[in-house]
Amino acid sequence: MRHSTDRILTTHVGSLPRPAAVLDLMKAGRGGPELDDAIRQAVDEVVGEQAAHGVDVVTDGEQSKAGFFGYVAERLTGFEPRPGTGPELWSAEVRAFPEYYAEYFRRAMTGGSVVTLDPLVCVGPVAYRGQEAIARDVANLKAALERQPHVEAFMPAVAPSGIGFMAGSSDAVNEYYPSYQEYLFANADALHEEYRAIVDAGFLLQVDDPFLTDILGDTTLELAARHERADLFVAAANRALDGIPPDRVRYHTCYSINEGPRVHDVALADVLPWVLKVRATGLSFEAANARHEHEYHTFETVKLPDDRLLLPGVITHASNIVEHPELIAERLTRLAALVGRENVIASGDCGFSSQATYRPEVDPKVMWAKFDAMRDGAALASERLWR
């Protein structure tokens, strides 16, 4: 991974809105050459937009995926959908704000997706079958990059903990393996093939794991049980990363939610001990929204290891307010003062369209304005940090 050696670099978390041509075909269940062509064009356009709006480390916007973790149903064997089942998402939040979340899920979660997001249950041996799909993703991104300036490129992939039930933490997801650990490690072994394909193509790999924060904040479990499950998630992630150089890996964790009260989010300080065990150089986390912006203070007492690099969110995916470049510069400079300017890359809190939907929470034009603000804020911070 490139460090910010002479200026603050910019990136984001990955998912970006899909164009109507792709959404229409996904909704109609029409795959094949027509959808392939639409996705290829979408990747070309979205990489161009990233370059035009000042993103240094770009990606394909996950244009081929119906969802950031649901896509694995097409790439792994051993699972079957279970419509109408699954654990309650963010149970403490939903209990505290039931009216809000009833409307939110209809409007922005399952109600906003172009495909049905049925939980998956493991009923047989897990194996990777997504070779053609990842090869298409790689080819599309490589072709788009040939025409656009960029510093680096990355491609996201789900963590082993994110397969199956939405929360990723229910033992009910596994009906085949003797234990949850064996199930989780089977996921890791299968996903290793996708991870390896991304890195071998010359891209950075981003492992998406909001499920780690989910489990650490799950108050329905005793603290010891949460920690035990978090240990398993980290062990599975590292197993999937076996043999992959850590400096080719970004690890992203967040709070598995977009706009909401978030009063039950777990603190960054409570997540970091596990995050730092993952064999990944880049650490991507939420730092721009009102529940977590103060947490840069964590690095006043937690020393960042020499082999790590921070990708803090300086623009949020949970609001249509465009952050001012001066605020973005302030966020970057105060964190750089704690961990070193070369160890900070400006990023977003989370993806702007983690599901394929006609109604992303942040309007696409507003989203690009946020990227412009991030570019300008990073430039201001660079001027102050390197002058």
N, C-alpha and C positions, 0 to 999 in steps of 0.2 A: 504494500500500500504506500502511495505517495504521502509524505507529510507536508505540512504547510511551511515549506522551507524559506520562501521569500514573500509570501502573502497567505492570507486565510483562504483556503480552497472551499468550494461549495459542492454540496450533493443533496440528496434527499433519501427517503426510505424505500421508494420503489414504485408502488402502484399509483397510476394516474388514470383519469377518466378515459373510457373507450369511446370511440366515435359511434354514431348511430348505426352505421353500416355493419359494424361488428356486433353491436348489441342486438340488432334485429335478427341476424343470423343465429346468434346464440339462443335467443328467446324462442325462435322457431325450431331449434334443434337441427339446424341445417349445417352439417359439417362438410368435409371434403374440400375440393379445390376452391369453391367460391369463398368459403370461410378462410381458408389459407391465404388467398389473395388479399382479402380484406384486412386480415391481421398483418400481413407483410407491409401493406401500405400504411396501416396505423402505426406500426413500429417506426417506419421511415419518417413519418410526420412527427411523432412524439419525440424522437431523438433530435430532430431539427428544432423543435420548439424548445427543448431543454437547452440546446446550444445557444439559441437566440436569446434566451432569458438568463443567461449567465451561469448555467450549471456546469461545473468542471468535471465531476464524476457522474456519468449519466448511466441510464439503463433503458430497458425496452418498455418500461411502464407497465409490465405484466399484462400486456394487451391480449395475450392468448389465454389468460386464465379467467375463469368465471368467478373465482374467489381466491384469496391468498393462501388458504389451506384446503379448500374444497377441491382444488384441481388435482390433488393426489389420487382421487377416486379413479381418474383416468390413467394413472401411471403406476399404481400398485395393485397386485393381486391380493386376494384373501379377504376382501371387505364386501359387505352388502349394505345397502341403505336401509334405514329403519325410520320411515316417515312418522312424524308425530311423537317421537321419543327424544330423549336427551335430557341432560341436567338443566336446571334453571340457571340462566346466565346471570352472573353478578347478583347473587341472591340477596346479599345485605343491601345493595343499592336499590334493588327492585322492591324489597320490603319497606324501605324508607321512603321511596318516591313511586308508589305503584301507579298513580294516574299518569305521571310523566312517562314512565317506561312502557306502559300499555300503548300509548300513542307513538312513542319512539320506535318500538319494534315494528309497528305497522308501517310507519313512514320511512324509516331509514335502515332497518336491518332486513329481516326476511321479507318484509313488505316491499322493499325497494329493489330487490335483486331480480335479474332477468331469468334466473334459473332457480329451481327449488334447492334449498340448502338442507337436505336431509342428513342427520347424523349417520355415521357409518359404524358398523360393528364388525370386528374381526372374526371370521368364521372359518378361516383356512390359513395355510402358510402364506406369509407376506413375502412378496418378491417384486422386483422392479420390472416394469414392462413399458416404461415411457421413453425408450431409446429414440424412437422416431420423433416424438414430441419435443424432447429436449434438443435433438439435432435441428429441428425446425426453428426453435427459439434461438439457438446459437447462430444459425445461418441468417436469420432475419436481423439480429442485432449487428452482426459483423457487416452485413451489406449496408445497413443504415449508417454505421460509423465511418464507412469509407468516404462519406460526403460531408461529415460534420467535424468541427474542431472539438477536441475533448482531451482531458488529462488522463483519465482512466474510465473504465466501464465496469459495472457490476451487474450481477443477476441474482435476484432473491430466490430462496427456496425455503420451504417450511421446515421447522425443527421436528425431530422424531416425536416430541410430546404433543404435536399439533394434529395428529392424524386420528380420526374417529369422531368421538363426541366433541361438540364445539368447545367445551371447556378444557378438553384434553386431560382431565384429572379423574374421570370416573372409571372404576374397575369394570363397569358394565360394558365398556367398549370392547373387552376381550372375552370371547367365548371359545377360543381355540388353544392358546398357550397356557401351560400350567400355572404361570404367574404373570403378574403385571410387568415385572422386570424383563422376563423373557419376551413378552409381547413388545415392550418398548425397544429392546435391543434388536428385535427382528425388524422393526421400523428403521432403526439406525442403519442396519446392514443394507437394507434396500435403498434408502435415501443416499447412502454413500456413493452409489453409482451416479446419481444426478449431481451430487456435489462435485465429484471427480470430473464429470463431463464439463461442468461450468469452468472449473479451474484450468483444465487441460485446454480449453478453448482460448485461454488467455485473459479471462475475465476475473474480477474479484467475485467471491461468493459471499452473499449475505444470508445468514441463517436467521429466519424470522421466528422468534420465540416469545410472544406475549404470554404464553401459558405458564412461564416461570413466575411472572408477577401474579398471575391468576391464583396459582397454588399457594404462594406465600401470603396472599391476602385473603385466602378462603377461611373465614371464621367459623365455618361449619366443622372444621377439623381442629384437633388439638395442635398446639404449636409444634410438638415433637413430630407429629404425623406430617405436618406441612414441610418441615425441614427434611424429613426422610424422603418425601416425594420430590422435593426440589433437588436433593442429591441425585436421585434417579434421573431426573431430567438433564442435569449437567453431565452425568455419566453417559447417557445416551447420545447427547450432542457431541461429546468428545469421541465416542465410538464411531459415529458417523463421519467425523473429521479425521479419522486415523489416516496418517500418511499425507495429509494436506498441510502445506506450510501455513502456520498461523498468520503470517503477514500477507496471505492471500484471502483472509477471512474477515468479514464484518459480522458482528453479532448484534441483532436488534431485539430489544425487548421494550414493551410498552404496557398499556393497561387494557388492551383488547376492547376498547370502546372509543367512540368518537365524542359527540357532544353530550354531556350529561353532568350531573352534580359532582360525581367522583369523590364524595366525602369518605368513601371506604377504600380508596387507593392505598396500597402499601407504599411506604417511604422508600426513596432511592437507597438510603443507608441500609435498609433491611434487605435489599436485593443485591447490592454490590458484592457481598461476600461470595455469592454463588456465581454472579456474572464474571468475576475475576478468575474463577476456576475454569472457564471455558477457554479452549485453545484458539483464541481469536485476537488479532491485534486491534481491530476497530470495535469500539463499543458505542452503539447507537441507542439513545434513550430520550425520553420526553424531558424537555427543559424550558419550553416556551409557554405552556398553558398556566393558568392562574393557580392550579393546585400543586405545581411542581417547580415553578421558576426559582423559588427560594433555595432549592436543593443543591445549587452550585456550592453552597457553604459546606456540603458534605466533604468536598475535596480540601477543606482546611484541615481536616483531621485524618482523612484517608489519603495516603500517598499513592499516586498513580504509578504502577510499575513501569519501569523504563521501556518495556516492550509493548506498551499499550498506547492507543490513540483514541481520543474522544470525538464522537460525532453527535454533539448535543443538538436537540431541536431548538432552533431560534425562530421558526415560524410554526404555527400550529395548524393542524388539520381539522380542528374542532370549532373554528370560528370564521366567519366571513369578514372580520375586521382585518385589514392589511396592516401588519406591524410596521412601525416607522423605522427607516434605516438607522436612525440614531439609537433607538432602543435595541435593535439587533446588534449594532456595534458595541453597545454597552454590555450586552449579554456575552459577547465573544471576548471582549477585553478583560472582563473580570474573571472569567474562567481561565483565560490564557495566563493571567497573573498567578494563578494557583498551580497550573500543570505545565506551563510552557507554551508559548505561542505556536511552536512547531507541532504540538500535539493536539491541536484543535482544528476540526473541519466543520464548517457551518452546515446544518442539515435541517430536516423537518422533524416534528414530533412523531408522526406516523404517516402511513400512506394516505393519499387523498382520494383513493377509490379502491378500498380493499376488496370490494365486491363489484362485479360488473352490473352497473345500475344506470338508469336514465336520470336518476336524481341524486347525484353526489351531494353531500352536505355542504361543501364549499363549491360555489359556482366556478366552473372552469376558468372564466375570465378573471375572477377574483384570485384563483389559485396562481395563475401566471403573474398577476400583480404581486403576489406574495414572493414569488421567485425573484422578480425584479428587485423587490425590497431587500431580499436576502443578499443578492449580488451587490447592491449599493451599500448595505450595512457591512458586508465583509470587506468591501473596499475601504470604507471609513475606518474599520478596525485595523486593517493592514497598514493604513497610513499612520495610525497612532502607535502601532506596535513595532513598526520597522523604521520610523522616521529618525 
